[in-house]
Amino acid sequence: MPKRNTVLAKPTHFSTEPYVEIDGFAIHAGDIIKIKGEYGSSFKFIGVTTNKNTGASWIDCFEISRGVCSAFRSFKQERVKRVPTRRKRAKRVV
């Protein structure tokens, strides 16, 4: 019996935006973030997904362990902390 080609329909009531502003700071897709309550872990931000039917929204991200993206995780927006980028150190004047 030949194998049928099945096509899975993508739900149309979800929308994902690769940008969010939290506490006045812009976070773009690919930025590293921390999550409150998840100690010792950092995450790579993917986007903010919103369910158009219910109005619920959440953050999608990949967990980073040992420098490699491993698990796909989702969290509420209230739990996100931005990881500031390191600035260049000013040279001392002697």
Biopython code that builds the backbone (N, CA, C, O; Angstrom):
import numpy as np
from Bio.PDB.StructureBuilder import StructureBuilder

atoms = [
    (1, "MET", "N", (0.843, -1.169, 0.000)),
    (1, "MET", "CA", (0.000, 0.000, 0.000)),
    (1, "MET", "C", (0.895, 1.241, 0.000)),
    (1, "MET", "O", (1.790, 1.339, 0.839)),
    (2, "PRO", "N", (0.680, 2.189, -0.914)),
    (2, "PRO", "CA", (1.537, 3.377, -0.981)),
    (2, "PRO", "C", (1.293, 4.309, 0.208)),
    (2, "PRO", "O", (0.186, 4.411, 0.738)),
    (3, "LYS", "N", (2.356, 4.970, 0.595)),
    (3, "LYS", "CA", (2.283, 5.905, 1.714)),
    (3, "LYS", "C", (1.643, 7.214, 1.251)),
    (3, "LYS", "O", (2.000, 7.748, 0.202)),
    (4, "ARG", "N", (0.702, 7.724, 2.035)),
    (4, "ARG", "CA", (0.034, 8.975, 1.688)),
    (4, "ARG", "C", (0.854, 10.162, 2.175)),
    (4, "ARG", "O", (1.459, 10.122, 3.246)),
    (5, "ASN", "N", (0.860, 11.178, 1.397)),
    (5, "ASN", "CA", (1.505, 12.424, 1.815)),
    (5, "ASN", "C", (0.493, 13.233, 2.603)),
    (5, "ASN", "O", (-0.520, 13.670, 2.056)),
    (6, "THR", "N", (0.759, 13.431, 3.870)),
    (6, "THR", "CA", (-0.145, 14.212, 4.702)),
    (6, "THR", "C", (0.477, 15.564, 4.983)),
    (6, "THR", "O", (1.683, 15.677, 5.203)),
    (7, "VAL", "N", (-0.345, 16.566, 4.973)),
    (7, "VAL", "CA", (0.096, 17.925, 5.242)),
    (7, "VAL", "C", (-0.611, 18.389, 6.501)),
    (7, "VAL", "O", (-1.839, 18.385, 6.575)),
    (8, "LEU", "N", (0.182, 18.791, 7.499)),
    (8, "LEU", "CA", (-0.401, 19.293, 8.727)),
    (8, "LEU", "C", (-0.692, 20.777, 8.572)),
    (8, "LEU", "O", (0.158, 21.545, 8.120)),
    (9, "ALA", "N", (-1.904, 21.172, 8.950)),
    (9, "ALA", "CA", (-2.301, 22.574, 8.840)),
    (9, "ALA", "C", (-1.696, 23.367, 9.989)),
    (9, "ALA", "O", (-1.766, 22.948, 11.145)),
    (10, "LYS", "N", (-1.109, 24.498, 9.675)),
    (10, "LYS", "CA", (-0.533, 25.370, 10.694)),
    (10, "LYS", "C", (-1.656, 26.196, 11.317)),
    (10, "LYS", "O", (-2.449, 26.795, 10.591)),
    (11, "PRO", "N", (-1.738, 26.240, 12.654)),
    (11, "PRO", "CA", (-2.775, 27.051, 13.277)),
    (11, "PRO", "C", (-2.598, 28.521, 12.920)),
    (11, "PRO", "O", (-1.491, 29.055, 12.993)),
    (12, "THR", "N", (-3.678, 29.164, 12.540)),
    (12, "THR", "CA", (-3.588, 30.558, 12.105)),
    (12, "THR", "C", (-3.890, 31.538, 13.224)),
    (12, "THR", "O", (-3.775, 32.748, 13.026)),
    (13, "HIS", "N", (-4.274, 31.045, 14.395)),
    (13, "HIS", "CA", (-4.618, 31.968, 15.467)),
    (13, "HIS", "C", (-3.429, 32.299, 16.374)),
    (13, "HIS", "O", (-3.616, 32.944, 17.406)),
    (14, "PHE", "N", (-2.220, 31.878, 16.018)),
    (14, "PHE", "CA", (-1.013, 32.245, 16.745)),
    (14, "PHE", "C", (-0.195, 33.224, 15.915)),
    (14, "PHE", "O", (-0.028, 33.036, 14.710)),
    (15, "SER", "N", (0.312, 34.263, 16.558)),
    (15, "SER", "CA", (1.202, 35.190, 15.857)),
    (15, "SER", "C", (2.447, 35.383, 16.713)),
    (15, "SER", "O", (2.355, 35.515, 17.934)),
    (16, "THR", "N", (3.611, 35.401, 16.071)),
    (16, "THR", "CA", (4.884, 35.551, 16.771)),
    (16, "THR", "C", (5.595, 36.802, 16.292)),
    (16, "THR", "O", (5.727, 37.032, 15.090)),
    (17, "GLU", "N", (6.056, 37.615, 17.247)),
    (17, "GLU", "CA", (6.826, 38.813, 16.939)),
    (17, "GLU", "C", (8.235, 38.642, 17.499)),
    (17, "GLU", "O", (8.381, 38.272, 18.664)),
    (18, "PRO", "N", (9.277, 38.900, 16.707)),
    (18, "PRO", "CA", (10.664, 38.678, 17.166)),
    (18, "PRO", "C", (11.233, 39.842, 17.970)),
    (18, "PRO", "O", (12.451, 40.008, 18.021)),
    (19, "TYR", "N", (10.384, 40.652, 18.598)),
    (19, "TYR", "CA", (10.837, 41.842, 19.316)),
    (19, "TYR", "C", (9.919, 42.073, 20.513)),
    (19, "TYR", "O", (8.709, 41.872, 20.415)),
    (20, "VAL", "N", (10.482, 42.489, 21.625)),
    (20, "VAL", "CA", (9.688, 42.883, 22.784)),
    (20, "VAL", "C", (10.464, 43.950, 23.554)),
    (20, "VAL", "O", (11.695, 43.963, 23.535)),
    (21, "GLU", "N", (9.751, 44.829, 24.221)),
    (21, "GLU", "CA", (10.376, 45.847, 25.049)),
    (21, "GLU", "C", (9.979, 45.572, 26.498)),
    (21, "GLU", "O", (8.794, 45.559, 26.831)),
    (22, "ILE", "N", (10.977, 45.353, 27.358)),
    (22, "ILE", "CA", (10.739, 45.059, 28.764)),
    (22, "ILE", "C", (11.546, 46.033, 29.608)),
    (22, "ILE", "O", (12.761, 46.149, 29.446)),
    (23, "ASP", "N", (10.873, 46.725, 30.500)),
    (23, "ASP", "CA", (11.491, 47.718, 31.387)),
    (23, "ASP", "C", (12.268, 48.777, 30.607)),
    (23, "ASP", "O", (13.315, 49.238, 31.062)),
    (24, "GLY", "N", (11.770, 49.160, 29.453)),
    (24, "GLY", "CA", (12.419, 50.190, 28.654)),
    (24, "GLY", "C", (13.584, 49.714, 27.808)),
    (24, "GLY", "O", (14.219, 50.522, 27.129)),
    (25, "PHE", "N", (13.884, 48.407, 27.832)),
    (25, "PHE", "CA", (14.977, 47.854, 27.034)),
    (25, "PHE", "C", (14.407, 46.991, 25.917)),
    (25, "PHE", "O", (13.479, 46.213, 26.136)),
    (26, "ALA", "N", (14.960, 47.131, 24.732)),
    (26, "ALA", "CA", (14.510, 46.354, 23.580)),
    (26, "ALA", "C", (15.221, 45.010, 23.554)),
    (26, "ALA", "O", (16.442, 44.948, 23.701)),
    (27, "ILE", "N", (14.468, 43.941, 23.369)),
    (27, "ILE", "CA", (15.034, 42.597, 23.240)),
    (27, "ILE", "C", (14.627, 42.065, 21.882)),
    (27, "ILE", "O", (13.441, 42.006, 21.556)),
    (28, "HIS", "N", (15.620, 41.675, 21.086)),
    (28, "HIS", "CA", (15.384, 41.167, 19.735)),
    (28, "HIS", "C", (15.649, 39.670, 19.702)),
    (28, "HIS", "O", (16.269, 39.117, 20.611)),
    (29, "ALA", "N", (15.173, 39.019, 18.642)),
    (29, "ALA", "CA", (15.401, 37.579, 18.471)),
    (29, "ALA", "C", (16.899, 37.303, 18.448)),
    (29, "ALA", "O", (17.652, 37.976, 17.744)),
    (30, "GLY", "N", (17.324, 36.311, 19.221)),
    (30, "GLY", "CA", (18.731, 35.949, 19.297)),
    (30, "GLY", "C", (19.452, 36.514, 20.504)),
    (30, "GLY", "O", (20.570, 36.096, 20.802)),
    (31, "ASP", "N", (18.833, 37.462, 21.212)),
    (31, "ASP", "CA", (19.450, 38.036, 22.413)),
    (31, "ASP", "C", (19.397, 37.035, 23.564)),
    (31, "ASP", "O", (18.506, 36.188, 23.627)),
    (32, "ILE", "N", (20.357, 37.145, 24.463)),
    (32, "ILE", "CA", (20.418, 36.279, 25.643)),
    (32, "ILE", "C", (19.638, 36.937, 26.774)),
    (32, "ILE", "O", (19.823, 38.121, 27.056)),
    (33, "ILE", "N", (18.761, 36.161, 27.425)),
    (33, "ILE", "CA", (17.956, 36.666, 28.524)),
    (33, "ILE", "C", (18.057, 35.719, 29.715)),
    (33, "ILE", "O", (18.490, 34.576, 29.574)),
    (34, "LYS", "N", (17.660, 36.196, 30.874)),
    (34, "LYS", "CA", (17.551, 35.384, 32.087)),
    (34, "LYS", "C", (16.081, 35.322, 32.460)),
    (34, "LYS", "O", (15.302, 36.205, 32.099)),
    (35, "ILE", "N", (15.702, 34.273, 33.185)),
    (35, "ILE", "CA", (14.334, 34.084, 33.629)),
    (35, "ILE", "C", (14.328, 34.013, 35.150)),
    (35, "ILE", "O", (15.118, 33.278, 35.743)),
    (36, "LYS", "N", (13.437, 34.778, 35.786)),
    (36, "LYS", "CA", (13.313, 34.750, 37.236)),
    (36, "LYS", "C", (12.853, 33.367, 37.672)),
    (36, "LYS", "O", (11.889, 32.833, 37.123)),
    (37, "GLY", "N", (13.534, 32.782, 38.654)),
    (37, "GLY", "CA", (13.174, 31.464, 39.160)),
    (37, "GLY", "C", (13.913, 30.325, 38.494)),
    (37, "GLY", "O", (13.824, 29.192, 38.966)),
    (38, "GLU", "N", (14.641, 30.576, 37.411)),
    (38, "GLU", "CA", (15.439, 29.564, 36.715)),
    (38, "GLU", "C", (16.902, 29.901, 36.973)),
    (38, "GLU", "O", (17.525, 30.620, 36.191)),
    (39, "TYR", "N", (17.446, 29.387, 38.062)),
    (39, "TYR", "CA", (18.783, 29.769, 38.495)),
    (39, "TYR", "C", (19.867, 29.048, 37.701)),
    (39, "TYR", "O", (19.776, 27.846, 37.453)),
    (40, "GLY", "N", (20.882, 29.791, 37.310)),
    (40, "GLY", "CA", (22.022, 29.221, 36.615)),
    (40, "GLY", "C", (21.797, 28.958, 35.144)),
    (40, "GLY", "O", (22.681, 28.419, 34.480)),
    (41, "SER", "N", (20.645, 29.320, 34.614)),
    (41, "SER", "CA", (20.348, 29.065, 33.199)),
    (41, "SER", "C", (20.192, 30.380, 32.462)),
    (41, "SER", "O", (19.687, 31.361, 33.007)),
    (42, "SER", "N", (20.634, 30.384, 31.217)),
    (42, "SER", "CA", (20.369, 31.520, 30.352)),
    (42, "SER", "C", (19.608, 30.995, 29.135)),
    (42, "SER", "O", (19.652, 29.805, 28.824)),
    (43, "PHE", "N", (18.920, 31.895, 28.464)),
    (43, "PHE", "CA", (18.037, 31.511, 27.382)),
    (43, "PHE", "C", (18.242, 32.418, 26.181)),
    (43, "PHE", "O", (18.591, 33.588, 26.332)),
    (44, "LYS", "N", (18.025, 31.877, 24.987)),
    (44, "LYS", "CA", (18.124, 32.638, 23.746)),
    (44, "LYS", "C", (16.703, 32.988, 23.299)),
    (44, "LYS", "O", (15.895, 32.103, 23.018)),
    (45, "PHE", "N", (16.415, 34.271, 23.238)),
    (45, "PHE", "CA", (15.075, 34.774, 22.929)),
    (45, "PHE", "C", (14.713, 34.495, 21.473)),
    (45, "PHE", "O", (15.513, 34.746, 20.571)),
    (46, "ILE", "N", (13.498, 33.972, 21.244)),
    (46, "ILE", "CA", (12.996, 33.734, 19.893)),
    (46, "ILE", "C", (11.946, 34.771, 19.524)),
    (46, "ILE", "O", (12.038, 35.428, 18.487)),
    (47, "GLY", "N", (10.947, 34.907, 20.388)),
    (47, "GLY", "CA", (9.894, 35.861, 20.094)),
    (47, "GLY", "C", (8.775, 35.798, 21.114)),
    (47, "GLY", "O", (8.784, 34.972, 22.027)),
    (48, "VAL", "N", (7.803, 36.699, 20.938)),
    (48, "VAL", "CA", (6.615, 36.734, 21.773)),
    (48, "VAL", "C", (5.472, 36.175, 20.947)),
    (48, "VAL", "O", (5.154, 36.706, 19.882)),
    (49, "THR", "N", (4.850, 35.104, 21.430)),
    (49, "THR", "CA", (3.749, 34.468, 20.723)),
    (49, "THR", "C", (2.447, 34.859, 21.403)),
    (49, "THR", "O", (2.343, 34.850, 22.630)),
    (50, "THR", "N", (1.448, 35.207, 20.582)),
    (50, "THR", "CA", (0.146, 35.613, 21.090)),
    (50, "THR", "C", (-0.932, 34.757, 20.461)),
    (50, "THR", "O", (-0.942, 34.544, 19.249)),
    (51, "ASN", "N", (-1.843, 34.266, 21.292)),
    (51, "ASN", "CA", (-3.011, 33.533, 20.819)),
    (51, "ASN", "C", (-4.102, 34.560, 20.545)),
    (51, "ASN", "O", (-4.584, 35.208, 21.474)),
    (52, "LYS", "N", (-4.496, 34.715, 19.293)),
    (52, "LYS", "CA", (-5.469, 35.733, 18.922)),
    (52, "LYS", "C", (-6.854, 35.423, 19.470)),
    (52, "LYS", "O", (-7.639, 36.342, 19.701)),
    (53, "ASN", "N", (-7.172, 34.160, 19.681)),
    (53, "ASN", "CA", (-8.501, 33.794, 20.181)),
    (53, "ASN", "C", (-8.680, 34.144, 21.652)),
    (53, "ASN", "O", (-9.738, 34.638, 22.041)),
    (54, "THR", "N", (-7.671, 33.899, 22.472)),
    (54, "THR", "CA", (-7.792, 34.116, 23.914)),
    (54, "THR", "C", (-7.070, 35.362, 24.402)),
    (54, "THR", "O", (-7.369, 35.850, 25.492)),
    (55, "GLY", "N", (-6.135, 35.888, 23.631)),
    (55, "GLY", "CA", (-5.364, 37.052, 24.034)),
    (55, "GLY", "C", (-4.165, 36.716, 24.916)),
    (55, "GLY", "O", (-3.457, 37.619, 25.361)),
    (56, "ALA", "N", (-3.930, 35.435, 25.173)),
    (56, "ALA", "CA", (-2.787, 35.025, 25.998)),
    (56, "ALA", "C", (-1.487, 35.214, 25.222)),
    (56, "ALA", "O", (-1.446, 35.001, 24.010)),
    (57, "SER", "N", (-0.426, 35.615, 25.923)),
    (57, "SER", "CA", (0.882, 35.775, 25.270)),
    (57, "SER", "C", (1.963, 35.212, 26.168)),
    (57, "SER", "O", (1.825, 35.191, 27.391)),
    (58, "TRP", "N", (3.046, 34.754, 25.548)),
    (58, "TRP", "CA", (4.164, 34.162, 26.268)),
    (58, "TRP", "C", (5.435, 34.346, 25.468)),
    (58, "TRP", "O", (5.401, 34.672, 24.281)),
    (59, "ILE", "N", (6.576, 34.130, 26.145)),
    (59, "ILE", "CA", (7.903, 34.262, 25.542)),
    (59, "ILE", "C", (8.388, 32.881, 25.122)),
    (59, "ILE", "O", (8.358, 31.948, 25.925)),
    (60, "ASP", "N", (8.832, 32.735, 23.885)),
    (60, "ASP", "CA", (9.441, 31.494, 23.411)),
    (60, "ASP", "C", (10.955, 31.679, 23.383)),
    (60, "ASP", "O", (11.456, 32.720, 22.958)),
    (61, "CYS", "N", (11.679, 30.653, 23.842)),
    (61, "CYS", "CA", (13.134, 30.743, 23.864)),
    (61, "CYS", "C", (13.751, 29.348, 23.908)),
    (61, "CYS", "O", (13.077, 28.356, 24.182)),
    (62, "PHE", "N", (15.049, 29.304, 23.630)),
    (62, "PHE", "CA", (15.823, 28.073, 23.748)),
    (62, "PHE", "C", (16.701, 28.168, 24.982)),
    (62, "PHE", "O", (17.308, 29.208, 25.239)),
    (63, "GLU", "N", (16.769, 27.089, 25.746)),
    (63, "GLU", "CA", (17.646, 27.038, 26.907)),
    (63, "GLU", "C", (19.071, 26.809, 26.429)),
    (63, "GLU", "O", (19.308, 25.986, 25.545)),
    (64, "ILE", "N", (20.015, 27.534, 27.008)),
    (64, "ILE", "CA", (21.416, 27.396, 26.623)),
    (64, "ILE", "C", (22.149, 26.648, 27.730)),
    (64, "ILE", "O", (22.203, 27.103, 28.872)),
    (65, "SER", "N", (22.706, 25.505, 27.380)),
    (65, "SER", "CA", (23.514, 24.765, 28.350)),
    (65, "SER", "C", (24.850, 24.434, 27.705)),
    (65, "SER", "O", (24.907, 23.848, 26.624)),
    (66, "ARG", "N", (25.920, 24.819, 28.386)),
    (66, "ARG", "CA", (27.291, 24.627, 27.901)),
    (66, "ARG", "C", (27.524, 25.283, 26.541)),
    (66, "ARG", "O", (28.262, 24.756, 25.708)),
    (67, "GLY", "N", (26.895, 26.427, 26.325)),
    (67, "GLY", "CA", (27.096, 27.187, 25.108)),
    (67, "GLY", "C", (26.320, 26.699, 23.904)),
    (67, "GLY", "O", (26.507, 27.220, 22.804)),
    (68, "VAL", "N", (25.444, 25.701, 24.080)),
    (68, "VAL", "CA", (24.682, 25.138, 22.966)),
    (68, "VAL", "C", (23.193, 25.234, 23.286)),
    (68, "VAL", "O", (22.785, 24.969, 24.416)),
    (69, "CYS", "N", (22.382, 25.609, 22.303)),
    (69, "CYS", "CA", (20.938, 25.644, 22.489)),
    (69, "CYS", "C", (20.418, 24.225, 22.635)),
    (69, "CYS", "O", (20.721, 23.361, 21.812)),
    (70, "SER", "N", (19.631, 23.982, 23.688)),
    (70, "SER", "CA", (19.186, 22.612, 23.910)),
    (70, "SER", "C", (17.674, 22.480, 23.894)),
    (70, "SER", "O", (17.137, 21.921, 22.938)),
    (71, "ALA", "N", (16.967, 22.958, 24.888)),
    (71, "ALA", "CA", (15.539, 22.712, 25.015)),
    (71, "ALA", "C", (14.732, 23.947, 24.646)),
    (71, "ALA", "O", (15.147, 25.071, 24.926)),
    (72, "PHE", "N", (13.574, 23.738, 24.014)),
    (72, "PHE", "CA", (12.654, 24.809, 23.692)),
    (72, "PHE", "C", (11.774, 25.042, 24.906)),
    (72, "PHE", "O", (11.146, 24.104, 25.397)),
    (73, "ARG", "N", (11.714, 26.280, 25.404)),
    (73, "ARG", "CA", (10.938, 26.589, 26.601)),
    (73, "ARG", "C", (10.078, 27.824, 26.359)),
    (73, "ARG", "O", (10.391, 28.644, 25.496)),
    (74, "SER", "N", (9.004, 27.954, 27.118)),
    (74, "SER", "CA", (8.119, 29.116, 27.054)),
    (74, "SER", "C", (7.852, 29.612, 28.467)),
    (74, "SER", "O", (7.700, 28.817, 29.394)),
    (75, "PHE", "N", (7.796, 30.940, 28.628)),
    (75, "PHE", "CA", (7.585, 31.554, 29.930)),
    (75, "PHE", "C", (6.660, 32.747, 29.795)),
    (75, "PHE", "O", (6.466, 33.276, 28.700)),
    (76, "LYS", "N", (6.085, 33.171, 30.927)),
    (76, "LYS", "CA", (5.297, 34.395, 30.960)),
    (76, "LYS", "C", (6.233, 35.590, 30.857)),
    (76, "LYS", "O", (7.392, 35.519, 31.266)),
    (77, "GLN", "N", (5.726, 36.688, 30.308)),
    (77, "GLN", "CA", (6.561, 37.870, 30.103)),
    (77, "GLN", "C", (7.032, 38.486, 31.407)),
    (77, "GLN", "O", (8.079, 39.134, 31.430)),
    (78, "GLU", "N", (6.292, 38.307, 32.496)),
    (78, "GLU", "CA", (6.665, 38.914, 33.780)),
    (78, "GLU", "C", (7.946, 38.315, 34.344)),
    (78, "GLU", "O", (8.582, 38.936, 35.195)),
    (79, "ARG", "N", (8.343, 37.132, 33.897)),
    (79, "ARG", "CA", (9.512, 36.445, 34.452)),
    (79, "ARG", "C", (10.824, 36.799, 33.751)),
    (79, "ARG", "O", (11.883, 36.342, 34.180)),
    (80, "VAL", "N", (10.781, 37.591, 32.696)),
    (80, "VAL", "CA", (11.977, 37.870, 31.893)),
    (80, "VAL", "C", (12.822, 38.959, 32.535)),
    (80, "VAL", "O", (12.311, 39.995, 32.959)),
    (81, "LYS", "N", (14.147, 38.700, 32.600)),
    (81, "LYS", "CA", (15.139, 39.704, 32.994)),
    (81, "LYS", "C", (16.111, 39.838, 31.828)),
    (81, "LYS", "O", (16.540, 38.840, 31.248)),
    (82, "ARG", "N", (16.448, 41.051, 31.498)),
    (82, "ARG", "CA", (17.387, 41.292, 30.408)),
    (82, "ARG", "C", (18.800, 41.115, 30.913)),
    (82, "ARG", "O", (19.128, 41.541, 32.020)),
    (83, "VAL", "N", (19.630, 40.494, 30.116)),
    (83, "VAL", "CA", (21.051, 40.369, 30.442)),
    (83, "VAL", "C", (21.774, 41.502, 29.732)),
    (83, "VAL", "O", (21.844, 41.511, 28.503)),
    (84, "PRO", "N", (22.316, 42.466, 30.486)),
    (84, "PRO", "CA", (22.975, 43.600, 29.828)),
    (84, "PRO", "C", (24.256, 43.165, 29.136)),
    (84, "PRO", "O", (24.972, 42.287, 29.617)),
    (85, "THR", "N", (24.533, 43.788, 28.008)),
    (85, "THR", "CA", (25.776, 43.500, 27.297)),
    (85, "THR", "C", (26.911, 44.227, 28.001)),
    (85, "THR", "O", (26.711, 45.293, 28.583)),
    (86, "ARG", "N", (28.091, 43.650, 27.946)),
    (86, "ARG", "CA", (29.243, 44.273, 28.593)),
    (86, "ARG", "C", (29.712, 45.466, 27.795)),
    (86, "ARG", "O", (29.776, 45.435, 26.566)),
    (87, "ARG", "N", (30.036, 46.507, 28.513)),
    (87, "ARG", "CA", (30.527, 47.708, 27.865)),
    (87, "ARG", "C", (32.040, 47.685, 27.837)),
    (87, "ARG", "O", (32.678, 46.976, 28.615)),
    (88, "LYS", "N", (32.607, 48.463, 26.936)),
    (88, "LYS", "CA", (34.058, 48.564, 26.885)),
    (88, "LYS", "C", (34.521, 49.365, 28.093)),
    (88, "LYS", "O", (33.916, 50.368, 28.472)),
    (89, "ARG", "N", (35.589, 48.902, 28.671)),
    (89, "ARG", "CA", (36.131, 49.554, 29.853)),
    (89, "ARG", "C", (36.923, 50.795, 29.453)),
    (89, "ARG", "O", (37.701, 50.766, 28.499)),
    (90, "ALA", "N", (36.724, 51.852, 30.169)),
    (90, "ALA", "CA", (37.434, 53.096, 29.877)),
    (90, "ALA", "C", (38.909, 52.948, 30.254)),
    (90, "ALA", "O", (39.250, 52.293, 31.239)),
    (91, "LYS", "N", (39.755, 53.556, 29.467)),
    (91, "LYS", "CA", (41.192, 53.506, 29.743)),
    (91, "LYS", "C", (41.498, 54.478, 30.871)),
    (91, "LYS", "O", (40.927, 55.565, 30.962)),
    (92, "ARG", "N", (42.423, 54.047, 31.731)),
    (92, "ARG", "CA", (42.842, 54.903, 32.836)),
    (92, "ARG", "C", (43.832, 55.956, 32.356)),
    (92, "ARG", "O", (44.696, 55.697, 31.518)),
    (93, "VAL", "N", (43.682, 57.113, 32.898)),
    (93, "VAL", "CA", (44.603, 58.192, 32.590)),
    (93, "VAL", "C", (45.554, 58.318, 33.764)),
    (93, "VAL", "O", (45.118, 58.540, 34.893)),
    (94, "VAL", "N", (46.835, 58.180, 33.514)),
    (94, "VAL", "CA", (47.813, 58.209, 34.600)),
    (94, "VAL", "C", (48.456, 59.552, 34.700)),
    (94, "VAL", "O", (49.310, 59.764, 35.561)),
]
sb = StructureBuilder()
sb.init_structure("model")
sb.init_model(0)
sb.init_chain("A")
sb.init_seg("    ")
for serial, (resi, resn, name, xyz) in enumerate(atoms, 1):
    if name == "N":
        sb.init_residue(resn, " ", resi, " ")
    sb.init_atom(name, np.array(xyz, "f"), 0.0, 1.0, " ", f" {name:<3s}", serial, name[0])
structure = sb.get_structure()
